[in-house]
């Protein structure tokens, strides 16, 4: 596992998220390009994090003023890739090391869920790439 250093802002966001939701946050990624904050929560804490009818997400979004996205953490690359692309139904995840040493992840999804996996303007696949780069030094994520 790489050592991840959190900025003071990220630590404040994590404290706020945990106070409101009761979920345990493993990490927080501020994505200013997409005006969003991605929280990685402890496995099993998704329900707590989201809250009934998404109430916790709505509350935090109102306080911070950015979109809030929640992904269930895993220390296994394949599992984290699946979680990052949820709710798309992922059939398989294949890691292919390139000759230049960079890792490419191919994610095979149910054809009906391809749009969900990629997301509007590629937002969801970009989220998966951000998370997988941070934890497993993955260069790119390709959905097929």
C-alpha positions, 0 to 999 in steps of 0.5 A: 500500500502506498503511503497517502498523505492527506491535506488539512482540507481532506482531513476536515472533509473526512471529519465532517463526513464521519460526524454526519454519517457515522461511517468510517472513511479510509480516504478522501480525494478532492477532484477539483476538475469535476467539482467533487469529493470522493470518499472511500469508506470502510467495507460494509459502511456504504449504507451508513455513508449514504443514509436513508434516501441519500440524506447524508450525501445531500446534507454534506453536499449542501455544507461543502458545495461540491458533489459527493461520491462514495466508494467502498474501499478494498485493498484488492485491485479488482474489488476496488475497480468493481466498487469504483464503477458501481452500480455497473455490473462488472463481469471481470477485471484484468490488469495488464502490465505494459512494456513501459511498466505502466499498468492498464486495467481492462474492466468488462461490464454487462453491455447494458451497464456500459453507459453507467460504468463510463458515466456522463462525459467519462466521470465514473471511469475517471473516478475509477482511474483516480482511485486505482492510480492512488492505490495501485499505480494504475495508468489507465482504466478501459471499460469494455 
